[in-house]
Amino acid sequence: MAAQPEQQSNPQDGTGVIKLDPWLAPFSEALKRRYSKAQHWIKVINDNEGGFEKFSKGTDIYGFNVDSKNNIIYREWAPNAEQAYLIGDFNGWNMTSHPMKKNEYGVFEIILPAKNNQKAIPHNSKVKISLVLNGGHRIDRLPAWIKYVTQDLSVSPVYDARFWNPEPAAKYSFKHPRPKKPQSIRVYEAHVGISSPEQRVTTYDEFTDNLLPRIKDLGYNAIQLMAIMEHAYYASFGYQVNSFFAASSRYGTPEGLKRLVDTAHQMGIVVLLDVVHSHASKNVLDGLNEFDGTDHQYFHSGGKGNHDLWDSRLFNYGHHEVMRFLLSNLRFWMDEYHFDGFRFDGVTSMLYLHHGIGTGFSGGYHEYFGPDVDEEAVVYLMVANEMLHSLYPECVTVAEDVSGMPALCLPLSLGGVGFDYRLAMAIPDMWIKILKEKTDEQWDLANICFTLTNRRHGEKTIAYCESHDQALVGDKTLMMHLCDAQLYDNMTTLKPLTPVIDRGMALHKMIRLLTHALGGEGYLNFEGNEFGHPEWLDFPRAGNNNSFWYARRQLNLTEDNLLRYKFLNTFDKLMNHCEERYGWLHAPQAYISLKHEGDKVIVFERAGLVFIFNFHTSQSFSDYRIGVEVPGEYKIVLNSDAEEAGGHNRLDESTRFFTTPMEWNGRQNWTHVYIPCRTAITIRRRSGPYGYTQAKALVFSQNGEPSDVLKLHTHSISPSLSSKAVLLRALAAPINPADINTVQGTYGSQPSFTSLIGTSTPSAIPGNEGVFEVLATGDPSSPVHKGDWVIPAVAQFGTWRTHAVADVDQMIKINKQGLKATQAATISINPGTAYRILRTYGPNAGISKGLGMRPLEVGSGEWFIQNGANSGVGRAAIQFGKLWGLRSINVIRERSSPEATEELKKELTGLGADIVVTEAQFLSREWKDQLAEITNKGREQIGLGLNCVGGKSATALARSLGEGATMVSYGGMARQPVALPVGLLIFKDIRFVGFWLSRWNQQDPTGRRHMTDYIVDSIREGKFQDVPLDEVAWNWETEASTLTEEVQKGLQGFRKGKGIFVFGDT
């Protein structure tokens, strides 16, 4: 993996990158200059504009804003104009009735008071700004910060600006938190408008309903949405933007796009916006060009402000208001639509004054630091990345750069530009060149491997075989190069497989897997190319009689069982899911042990997997000797020749490959494999020598801070199992606060310390919760079988380990259908605690001794109150309460900013919370009055309190309860005693009880089974949402320090979600 170096000892002058690449030393002054300019911008923003937080929220100042009284405030920066008027449907397009006032900075403003509490401008009505220039000349423009524009081609190609402000009930409310930034990013590049086989523009809603499930099923965890920023010319593929804050109305309304993003988040998919800040449309009537009558308001004046190749305008990145506009644009898409990051288009054009036109980059460092570099643009990108990553730590930024500029994907603190990834643009060029110019026998494997691995150390790359660029008219996709006209006639299974189609399908799979596994730290695929989409892309234009025939993706081809496209689609799915399990994209760089030009064989190892490619046109090799580093027994995990992937099924996937301890091709061991021609296989170590399972576990032999006492212990598990034993492989295990307290020694119970797994001193394995896959059983008649999922039925099981042997009676089998491992791993403790408390102490609830739990009476409508409402238990209680007809008051701690607090409130409300208040509000003197208002002046009393905090919060919680209520304490995060006024006991007769889930589970195993089934069914039916998770990948190569640091994070304030170990190739 392209891991970034530690930054503590790096100089703070922009030259930290030199430690990573000493060849940059001669350019230290240029690095210092760029860094100094970026820091100057940041200082100006901090000193004069309230920091990134305020400066990047230009939408709160400019454009249209509506206050709490429905007054409309409109502001526009137009320094060259003498006068300005707001015109539109609302005033019958009266050119003078609504003048605006100009301030000293060239900003015009108008306030439109509400009438009878109604906004003066109706929702979705047309508006413009009319500017009067020096000399009286009048020009009309669309507001620069407008958020919705529409086009009626039957009237004019010019866009209309619309005031978009639907009533609250019509606004889309986000329900799902952003997923965590993927460790292995697999990007599905898509264009909403072409996402249908029909000859028309597809909508946001159709993409959400039809494409998102497909993308999820294929195993992609990120979507890059193209052509979202509004563009007047559809055939520009979205790269001639005219309204930067408007989501394209071709596909629907802003609310439709919000639903798309939110649904993707529900599926665990991050959504990246293809953002265009490299240039802007030249349109005057409906763009930024000549907005205030000059050519230099947002852009450079004269020739410097024009892009000769793209016929577009170039931003003046050094201007204060342009910086505000662009940074606010990024912030707007993050906040308004909840995008998770950006793919910055045309970065090469931005970085250089020649914009890359007619320039071939040799790789000489002088090209990246000489006079051709546009330092204002470089500095803008540095500031933009710093702003995004400081405000949104999980934000993903990707640079489309062909030049290979050093430090582009290193943080500003090292002197880098700050992107997370760059696109490996040389790779698709290589594949196209090979397919155009070489016969199969002429393929140069060494050059292929060099190109795939030729990337800068420490800077992450997204590899791809082809993107939208290769699909455009005038070029060909890989499958068109491979099969050409035969795609039209010979992809049917009703005809015999032709040599051309056979070769094309085989190489299509091999090229994609080789690129995926060797080419970078991320992978990208353009919509439809996963299955070899025939034909090219060509948008409606005059040259093709405005036809939509080629402006569509025929995704239905994979659904026709009589067509072979389904096989390529299946292989793409298998490939992505294999990467998801073993994590090669975030593993260290591959070790290539063989590039045999005669045999046409490539062998390399990455993430504990061995990849073997045979590109020979006709020669299959039996007993082909390959080198492997780690000894053991290996098995096939991915096979391009599999029948389900359209192959010839020449490999027996049950075959096991055993290593011999003798050096071969630079590796410590060798094994023999059968590798057919034009086939790629991936094998992984199934077990250690003699069938023993190699396992790892986090252990502690004494109590203390996790970072000090946790050790990673490696041990072997015998293949011999007793009749009641099961061999388990861990899939996921959360990091719960109780687990950390157990390590510290502050939890109420402690595990047994033993040496059963071969530790030198008696030790214990932390972790009470998790899900395991059954690998083997000691008895064929066991109630669980290989492949089943199970969760621990006993306390202190020890889930922080890769493998375990357990008594079958210690496990509970769950129905894994429709569940993710992370969902199954988190059902026991947090949802279980909420379920148990509400069922046991909630209205009309109770336990009949020996009969399990009686269901809660639905719809009672009674109130409960809880602190720690953002915890896993709190979130579960909110959802169960909503399902069972209870109402909830929820107390949360303030977040890092007011905006973050409001976002959390919205999130909990979306889960079903009735009232959400901050701890400051809850502990204030005004709370008593607020509570009376909430509970109808006390007539609707609160019958149950859930306390996990203690201290003042618990006391206030108790004071809020009604007569005869119960307060249940299940935690004490504040580590402060609970002070209870005697009056609550005497006059309110409140009952105070503690709750320990482990004891309840032991007392009522029948109830636990019922509870587990109910929670699993609720998740599967979409009635219960996961707690936000912060996934921690645990693979065989994962170091102990990485794991212990993640455990320690649980003690360090706010986290993006519950920490959870997700086990890959272990």
N, C-alpha and C positions, 0 to 999 in steps of 0.2 A: 504494500500500500504506500501511496505517496504521503507518508506521515510528515507533518510539519515539525520542525525542531523546537526544542524548548527555547523560550524567549527571555528568561530572566536575566541572562548574562549578556544579552545583545545590546550593542550601542543604540542609543535613542536618537540617532541622527539620519536614519535611512540607509545605513550601510550594513545592517545586520544580515542582509542577503549575501554578503561577501563570504561569511562563514560557510554558507551552504554552497556557494559557487565562487571560488577564489578568482576565477577568470574575470569576474566583474570588478576587481580591484582598480584597474585603470579608469573606471568610470565612476569612481566614488563621488566625485564632485557633482556629477549629473544626478546621482542618486540622492545626495544631500539636498540639492536644489529642489528636486521634485518633492521630497519629504517636507522641506521647509515651507514650500508653497502650500502644500496640503494642510500642514499644521497652522499656517497663517489663516487660511480659510476657516478652519475649525475654531481658532481663537476669535476671529471676527464674529462668527456665528454665536459663540458662547458669550462674548462680551456685549454684543449689541442686539442679539435676536432671541435670547432666552435658550440658546442651545439648539441641538437638532430637534428636540421635542417640539418646540414652538415654530422654529424656522421652517420645518418640513410640513407644517400644517397650513400651508398657504390657502388651502380651500376653506379654512375658517375665516379668512380675511377677504379673499377675492372670489369673484363669481357670485352666485346667489346663495344666500343663507337666510334661514327662517328662525326667528327667536321664539321664546316660549309663549309669547302673546300673538304669534302668527304674523308679526311684522316681517316684511321682506327687506333685507339689506343687500344691495348689489354694488360691487366695486370692480373697477377695471383699471389696469395700468395702461395708459396711452399718452405718454409724455409729449408727443408732437401735436396732439389735438388741442385746439383752443376751447372747444365746447363739446359736450356730449349729451345725448338724450337717449333714454330708454324707450323703445317702441315695441309694439307687438299687438297681438289679438286683444289683449286686455284693455288697450286704450284706442282701439280702432285704427291703429297705426298712425296715430297723431304724432307728427314729427317734432312738436315743440311742447307738448303738455307735461312731459316728465323730464325736466332738465336735471343734470347731475352736477355736483359741486366738485371742483378740482382742488387738490391740495398741493403743497410745495414739491411733492415727489412725483407729480404727474399722475396721481391716482384719482379717478373720478368715483363719486359715491352718490347713491340715492337710497332713501328709506321710504318704503311704501307701507303706510300703516294699514293694519287689518281693519276690515269693515264688518262689524257685527261678529267679530272673532273669526271672520273668513279671510283667507289670504287674498290680497288684491290681484294677484295673477293666478288664474285657474291652472290646475295641474295639467300638464301636457299641452299647454297652449304655446304658440310660437312667439319668440322674442328676438330682438336684435338690439344692437347698440349703434346709434347714428352719431358719427363724429364730424365735427366741423373743424376744418384745418385753417391755417393761416391764409387769409385771402378769401375766406368764406366757402371754399369748396367742401362739399359734404360727401362723406363715404359711409356706407352701411356695412357692418361686420357682424359675424357671429361671435358672441362672447367667448373669449379665449379659454375660460375655465368652465365652459358649459359641459354638462354631464350627460346630455342626451340630444342627439341630432338625427334627423330622418331625411330620407331622400325619396322623392316621387319622380321617377324617370319619365313618366308620362307628361309631367309638367316641365321639369328642368333637372339637369344633373346636379345643380347646386343644392347643397344641404340646407335644411331649416333647423334652427336651434329651438329647443323646447324646454320649458320650465318643468323639470321633473321633480315632483314632490307629492307622491301619492299619500293618501290617508294612512294612518298607522296600521289599520287592519289590512291594507293592501301591500304594505311593505314586507319584504321577505325577512324573516327573523332567523338568524343563524342558530343552528341547534348543536353543532358538533365542533369540538376543538380541533385546532390544527394538528395533524400528525407530526410526530417527531421527524426531524431531518433524517432521511434514510442513510444508513451506513454504506449500503450498496445501492446506488441510484440507477434505476432502470427506467428510462424516459420513453414515453409514447408521444411522439410529435404528431399533433393533430390540428386540423382546420375544421371548425364547426360547420361551415357552409357546405363542404363537400362530403360530409359524413353520411351519405345515403346513396343507394343505387339509383335513386330517382333523379330526373333531370330538372333540378331546382335547388334552391338554397335551403339547407337543413337548419333547423332551429335549435336554440339552446336546450329547450325541453326535450327534443328528440335525441339530442346528443346525450343528455342526462339519462334518459330512459333506455336508450338502445346501445350507446357506445360505452358508457362507463362500466356496465356489467361485463362487457366483452374485454375491456382493458384490464379489469380486475382479474378476470379468469385467465388471461394470458400471462399474468404474473408481473405486470408493470406496476411500479409503486410511485411513479411520477408521470404527470401529463404536462407537456409543453403546448400551450394553446397559442396558435398563430392567428394573426389578423383579427384581434379583438379590439385594439385601439382603432377608432373610427377612421376610415379611409374612403375617399370619394370614388376611387377607381378599383373595382372589385378585382380586376385582373392584375393589380399590383401585388397580390398575395398579402396585402396588409402592410406593405412597406412604404407606402406614401401616405403618412398619417396627416390628417388635417385637424381633427379635434382630439387632443391628447387625453382628456379626462372623460371622454365618451366611449362607452362600450358599444360596439357596432350594433346598430338597430336592424341590420339585415336579418339577424338571427333571432330577434325578439327584444324584450325589454331588459333593463338592468336587473329586475327581480329574477328573470330567468337565468341570467348568468350567475347570480348569487346562489340560486338553488343548485346549479351545476357544481359550483365549487364546494358547497356544503355537502352535497351528496358524495362527491369524491372524497372529502374528508371522512365521512361516515365509513367509507370503504378502506380507509387508511392510505389513501393516495394523495400525495402533495401535488399542487397545481402551480406550474410556472407560467408566467406571462412572457410572451415574446415581445419585449419592449423595444421600441425604436426611438432612441435618443441620438442616433448618429446623423439624422437629417430629418427634414420635414417637407411635406408637400409644398409645391410652389403656388397652390391655389390661393387666390386673394379673397374672393367673395366668401369662401367658407373655410379659410385656413388662417394660419398665423402670418403668412407672407404679407408684408406691407400693411400690417394691422392698423398702425396709427399714421399711415401715409408715407412712412419712410421704409427703406430697405434694411435698416439696421437696428430695429427695436429689439427683436429676439435673435437676429442673425448678424453675422459679419456683413459689412457693406462691400459692394463691388464684387470683383471676381472671387475673393476669398470666401464669400458667403454663398457661392454656388458650387454644386457638385456636377461637374461636366458630364460624367457618365450616367448618373441617375436623374439628371435634370431636376434637382431639388435644392432646397436651401439648407445651409449649415449653421448650426447654433454658435453663438458667441459665448463659449463656456466660461469666459473670464468675467462676465457681467453679473453683478450682484442679483438683479431681478431674474435673470435667466437661470442662475443657480437655484434661486428660490422656486422658480417654476418647475424645473426638472426634478429637484429633490422632492418637492411636494407631489409631483406626479407619481413618483415611486411610492411615496407614503400613502397616497390616495388609493392606489390599487391594492396595497397591503391591508389598509384599514376598511375601506368601503366594500371590497369584494373578497377579502380574506385570502388573496393569493399568498403563496408560500415563498415566492422568489421570482427571479427573472432570468431569462436568457437574453442577454444584451446583443442586439443585432448590429452588424456592421462595425464591430470594434476596431478592426484593422483600418477602416476609413477614418475613424476618430483619432487613432493614435498617430497618424502621419499626415503631414501637410499635403503630400502627394496622394493621400487616400488609397494607396495601394494600386492606383491606376498605372498600368504598364510597368509595374515593378515586380521583379522576381527577387525574393529574399534568399540570400546565400547562407544566412546563419551567422555572418560576421557581426560581432557585438557592436561595431561602430554604427550599424544600421539602426540600432535601437536607442542610441544616445546622441546621435548627430543632429545636424540642423534641420533634417526632414521631420523630426518628431514634433508633434503638436503638444507642447507641454501643458497648455491650458486644458486640453481635452483629457490628457493623462491625469492631471490633478483632479479634474471633475470626477473621473471614474474612481480615483482614490477616495475622495470625499464621499461619493455616493455609496461605495461599498462599506466605508466606515460607518456611515449613518445607518445603513440597513442592518449591519451586523451588531451595532450597539443597541438599536431599538428592538431588533428581532433576532436574538441569538440563533434561532433555528432557520433563519432565512438562507436560501440557496441562490447563489448567483453564478451564472455561466457566461463565459466570454466567447463570442464567435470571432476568433482571430486566426488568421492564416499565417501571420508573420513569425510567430514563435517568440514574441517579446519575453525576455527573462523577467521573473518576479511578478508576472501578471497574476498568478494565482498564489501569491504569498500575502500575509497580512500587512497592513500599513505599519505596524510596529517594527517589522523587519525591513521596511522600505519598499514593500510590494504594493501592487495596485489593489489587491484585496479580494479578487474573485475566488470562488470556491473551486471552480472547474473551468477548463478551456475545452473547446471542441477539437477533436483530433482530425482536422480537415484534410490532412495528407492521406489518411487511410482510404476514404472513398475514391479519391483520385487514383490511388495505386490500383485498387481493384478494377476500376473502369479501364485504366490503361492496360492492365494485364488481359482483360477479356477482349479488348479491342485489337491488341497487337500481338498477343502470344498464343501459340498453340498450347495445349495442356502439357505436352512434353517439354516445353520451353520455360515453364514456370520456375523462377529462381527462388527457392525456398528460403535461402539465407537472406535475400533482399526483403522478402515478405516479412520474415521475423524481425529484421532490423527496423522496417517501417512501423510495424506494430508496437515495438518496444522503444522506439526513439522518442522519448519524452523526458522532460526536465525532472530531475530528482526533487522530491518535495512538493511538486506542483501537480495537482490531480487533473486527470484528463477523462473526458467522455468520448469513448470510441463508438464508431458507427460505420457500417458498410455503405449506407446510402441514406440520404435525407430527402427533404422536399426538393432540394436543388437538382438531384439526379432524376427526379420524377417529372420535371417540367418539360414542356414541349421543346424539342430541339435536342434533348438528351434521352437516355434510356435507363430504365431500372436494371438491376442485376439480372432479374429473371428474363427481361426482354433481350438483354445481351446474350444470355445463355440459350434461350429457346426461340426467340424471335417469332416468326409467323406460326410456328407449331403450337403456340399457346392457344390459338384460336380453334384448332381442330383436334389436338391430340392430348388434351388434359382430361378427357373423359375416360372413366374406367371401363366403358363399353368397348373401347378399342384397345388392342395390345399396346403395351408400353413401348414407345419408339426409343431408339438410341439417344435422340436429341433430348427428349423429355427426361429420360432416365438420367443422363449426364447432368442436365440442368437442375433437376431436383436434388441430386446428390451434392453437387457443388454449392448450390444455394444454401443448403444446411451447413455444409462444412465451412464455407466462408463466414457465415454468421457466427457459428460457434467459435471459430478461431479468433475472430475479431472480438467477440464477447469476452473470451477467457484470457486473451493475451494483450488486448489493445489499450487497456486503461483501467481507471478506477470507477468508471460508470459506463453505461451503454445506452444508445439511442436508436430508436426505430421509427421510421415515418409510417403513418397510418396506411395500412394495406400491404406494405412491403413485407410484413411478416409472413404472408402467404404467397408472395410472388405476384402481386397485383399486375394484371396485364395493362398495357397501354400507358400513356403518359398523362400529364395534367395540362389542361389548357382552358383558361377561364373564358367566359363569354366576352367577345370583343368583335370589333368590326371585321377583322380578318377571318373570323370563322362564323360569320353571320349570327353572332351573339348566341352561339350554341352552348348548351350545358352538357353535351354528350361526354366531353372529357373532364368536366368540372365536377366529378363525383367519384366516390369510392364504392366499388361493387363488392361490398362486404358480404353480400348474400352468396358469393361464390363458395365460401367455406361451408355454407349450410346445405349445399347440394351434395348429397352422398355419392353422386355419380361423377363428381369432379375431383381431381387430385389435389386441388388447392387445400383441401381439408388436412392433408398430410403435412404440408409445410406449416400450416397453422398450428397443428398439434405439436410439431417439433419445437416451434418457437415457445409454446407454452411449457413443454418439458424442459427446455433450456433455461428459461427464466426461473421456473420453480426449483430447478437443480441449483442454480446460483443462490436463490433465497435460502435454501437449506445449508449450503456449504460456504457461501460468502466469499467467493474468489475475488470479487471486485474490490472489497476492502481488505484483502489479504496482501502481504508483500509481493513485490514483483516476482514473476515466474522465473524458474530456473529451466532454461532450455538445454536439455541433455543431448538432443539429436536433431540435426537438419541434414538428412541424407538425400543428396540430389539424385542419385541413381535410383534408389528405392522410392523416392518422393514421399518420405516419411518424416514427420515432425513429432517430437516427444518433448513435453515439458511438464513441470510440476508447479502447482499453485494451490494454496489453501488445503494442503493435504491430499489433493486429487492429482491423478496422473492423466494427462490428455494425450491421446495418440491419434494422429491424423495420417491416413494413407491416401495421398493424392494420385497414386499411380492409376493410369487409365485402365489397366487390365490385370495387373499382378496382385494377387492376394497372398498374404504371408501367414503361414502357420508356424507356430513356435518361434515367433519373432522376438528376439531378446531385447529387452529395454532395461535401462537403469532406473532404480527407485532408491530414494534415500532412506525411507523408514521401512524396516522389516515387518513382515506379517502376512496375513491372508487378505487378498484384494478381491473386490467384486465389481461388476459393471453397474454404474449408476445412470449413465446416459449413453444412448446408442443411436447414431443417425441412420443405421441400417434396420432399425426396428420396423416391424410390419405396420404398427400404428402411425409411424412417421413416413410411410410410403416407401420403406426400404425393402430389401429382399430377404430379410429375416435369416441371415446367414450365421448369426451369432446366438449361442445358447447363453442367455443372460444369467442362468443359474451357475455358470462356470465360476470356479474359484481359482485365483492365481496366487501361488505360493512363492515367496522370495527365497533366494539363495544368498548367503552372506559372502558375496564376492564383488569387488568393485567392477563397475561397468559404466562407461560413458560419464565418468566423473561422479558417479553415485555409489553409495556404500553396498548396494545390493542389486540383484537383477531378478527378473522374472520373464517367463515366456507368455506371449499373447498371440491369439489369432486375430489378424486385422485384415479384413477384406478390402479390395480396391474401392476407391472413392467412398471411404467410410471413416467416420470419426467416432471413437469411444472414449469415455471417461470412466476411470476406475478409482475406487477409494479403498483404503484399508478397512477391512471388516473387523479384524481382531489382531491381537499380537501373536507371537509365535505360539504354536501348539494349541490354538483355539482360545487362548485366554483373552478376555476383554480388558483393554487398557482403559482405566478410568481416572478421573481427577475430582478432587473435592476440596472445598474451602473448609479448613478446620481451625480450631483454637484449643489450646491446652491450658490456658488461663484467661481470666477475665481482664478486659481492658478496652482501650479504644480499638475499633476494627482495623484501622490502618497499622496499628502496632502489633496486634496479636493474631490476626488472620494469616494463615499460610495456605499455599496451594500444594496439596499432597497428591502424588501420583501412585496408583496401586493397580494390581491386577485382580480380575475376578475369574474364578475357575469356571470352566464350562459345565462342571458337574453340579447339578441342582437337586436339592431334596424334593420330596414329593409335593410339599406345600409351598415351595419357593417359586418366585418369578424373577427373571432378570429384566431390569427396567432401564430404559434410556430416557434421560430428562429432556423435556421439550421446552419448558419455561418454568421459572420460579421467581416470585416477586420478592422484593426487599422490603419487608414490613417493619414498622417501628419496633414492634415487639421482638423481632429477630435481632435488631441492633441492640436493644436493651438486654437481650439474653447474652450476647457477646460481652457487653459491658458489665454484666452481673447485676443489673438493677431490675430485672424482670422477676415476677413472683415465683417462677419455677425455673429450674435449670435442667438441662439434658444430662444424661449419663456420660461420663468420660471413660472411653474404652480405647483399646488398641486393636479393635477388630479389623480395621482396614490397613493395619501395618504401620501405624505411626510410631515413632520412637518413644513418645510419651503419650499417656492416655489423653485422648482428645475427643471433641464433639464436633458434629457438623451442624451449622445453623440452618434455619429455614423450616417453617411449619407448613408452608403452602406451596403447591406446584402441581404440574401434570407430567405424567410419564407415559411413554409408549412401551408396551410389553414386547420384549425381544424374544423371550423363550420362557417356557414353563417346565417345572419338574415333573408334571403329570399331565398326560394328554387329556384327561377328564377334568382338568382345572376349569373353574367357572370363568376364567379369562383366557384369552388366546392371543397369539402373536398379532401385533398390529392394533390391539385394543388400547384405549386410553384409560388411565386410572389416576386417582388422586389419593393422597394419604388419608386413612381413617383414624390414625392415632396422632397424638401430640408429639412434638419434638422428633418428628421423623427424620429431619435433616435433608432438606431439598436442594441445598446449594452444592450439588455435585452432578457430574455428567451421567453416572450410571449408579444403579443400586440393586442389591438383592434383598427382597422382602418376602415376608410371609403373605400369602394371598389374602389372608384374613385382615391384614393391615391396610388393604387398599379397597377403594370403592371404584367400580367400573362406571364410566359415564359414556353416554351416547355422543360420539364425537361428530356426528353428522351436522354440517353447517356451522361448526365451531372453529375458531382459531385457537391455537395453543395458548396464546396469552389470555384469552377469555376463560378457557377451562382452568388455567392456573390461578385465577383470581376470584373464583366463585366461593371458596370455602370460608375465608375469614371476614372480609369486609361485608359482602352481601349477606353472608351467614349471620354475622352479628346484628346487622340491621333487621333482617328477617326475624331472628329469634326475639329481639327486644320488642319489636312491634307486635308480633304474634303473642308474646307472653304477657306483656304489660299494657298493650294497647286496648282500646275499648272492646268489650265483649270477647276478649281473648283469654286464653288460659291453657293449662296443660292438665289433662285428665291422667292421673297417675297410671302408668302402664299402657295407656292407649295412644300415646303420641300426642301430637298437637291438634287442637281443634281449629279449623279455619276461622280467620277474622271475619266478622260480619261486614260485608262490603257496603260502602256508602253511608257510614255513620256520620261523616262530616266533622268529626271532632278534631281539635287542634293538638299538635305536639310541637315542641320547641327543642332545638338542638344547637350546641356550639360545635365548632370544628366541622361546619357543614360542607366544606370543600373536601373533606377527607373521603376516603373510600367508603367508610361506613355512612358518612353524612349523605353522600350522593346516592347511595343505595337506599337509605331511608326515605329520601325525597321521592324516589321513583316508586318504591313499594307503597308508600303512603298515598301517592296519587292513584296507583292502581286499585288500592283498597278503599278509596273514598275518604281518606284523611287529609287534613290541611296542615301545612307546616310553616313554622317560623324558623328561619335559618340564620345563624350568626357566623360571620366570616371575619378573618383578619384582613386588614387593609393590604392591598398589593403594593407593588413598588411605585405605582403612579395612579392618580385618580382614574385615568382611562383604563388601566388594567383592572382596577376594582370594578368599574362599571361593566367591563367585558365579562368578568367572572359572575357578576350578578345576573347578566343576561343569560349566561351559560346555565346557571343553576335554575333560573326561571324556565329555560327551555326544557330542563329535565322534569319540571313539574312543581318547583318550589312556589309557594304562594307569596311568601314574604321573605326578602333577603335584606339583612341589615349588617352593617359593619360592627366590629367590637366596640369601636368608639361611640357609635350611636347607642349600642346596647347598654353601655356602662354610663351613659350620660343621664342627667337629671330629667331630660325630656322623655326618656323611654317609657316611664309610667303612663304618661298621657298618650303616647303613640300606641302603647299596648291596649289601652282602653278603647281607642278608636278601632284598632284591628279586631278586637273581640266583642264589638258591639256593646261597649261600656261594661265589659266583664260578664255579660250574659252568656257568652260562648266561652266557657272557661277552658284553660289548657290542662289536659288530663295527663300528659306525659312529657317528661324532660329527658333528653339524652345528653350526657356530659362526658366529654373525653379530654377536657382541658384542665379543670380544677381551678383553684384560686378564686379571684374576684369574678371570673366568668361564671363559675359554678354557683357562686352565691347569688348573682344576678339571675341566673337561670331558675334557681329555686324560688326566688321572690316572684317570678313571672307565672308560676304554676297556680292552678286553681285548687279549690278545696278538695281534699281526698285524692289528690294527684300522686303520681309516682315519679321519682327522679332516679334514673338508672345511670350509674357511673361505670364506664367500661374502659376508661383511660385517664391519664393525668399528664398531658403533654407539657403543661406549665410547671410541673414539679412543685406545685404550691399546695398547701393544705386547703381543705374546703371549710370555710367558716359558715355555720348555719345558725341563723337567729332562732332562739328558742320558740319565738312566737309562731314560726312556721310549723313547728311540731305540735304546739298546743292548739292554736286556733284554726289552722288549715288542715291539720291531721295529715300532713304530707308524709309519704313513705319513701325512705331512702334505701336503695339497694345497690349492690354491686353486681357486675355481670362478667363472667369468665367463660368464654365460648367453649374452651376445651372441656370444662366440667359438664356443661350442658350437653355437649355431644356424647360424652360418656354415659350420662344419665338417660339419654333418649336417642338411641341409635335409629329407631324407627322414624322419629321425627327428623333426624339428620338426612336420612334417605329421601324422605318426602321433600325436605328443604332443597336438597341438591337437585332433584328432578325438576322442582318448580323453577329454580333459578336458571337451570340449563334451558328449559323450555321457554322461559321468558326471553332469554338472550336470543335463542334461535328464531323466535317469533317477532323479534324487533321491539319487544315491550320494555327491554332493559338495556341501557347503554353502558358500554365499558367505561371504567374510570380512565382518565388520560394516563398514558403510560410513557415512561422514559426507558426505551429498550436498551439493554446492554448486551451486546453480542458476546457469547462465550463459545469459542471454537477451541480446537486442540492447541493452536498456537497462542491463544490469548494469555497474556502474562499476568502473574499474580498481582502486580501493582495496579494494573487496569481494573481488576475485579475489586480489590480492596478499596481503591479510590472511589469506585461507584457506590460501595456500601457506605463509606464515610460521608458521601454527599447527602445521605439521608439525614444527617445531623446539621446540615448547613443551609437552613432557611428554605426559601421557596425553590421548588423544583418544577420542571415542566410537566411532570407527571410522576406517577408511582414508578420507582425503579423496579425493573424486572429483568432477570437474566433470561435471554433467549438463546437456546443452545443450537448451534449449527453443526458443523462437522467435528464431533467430539470422539 
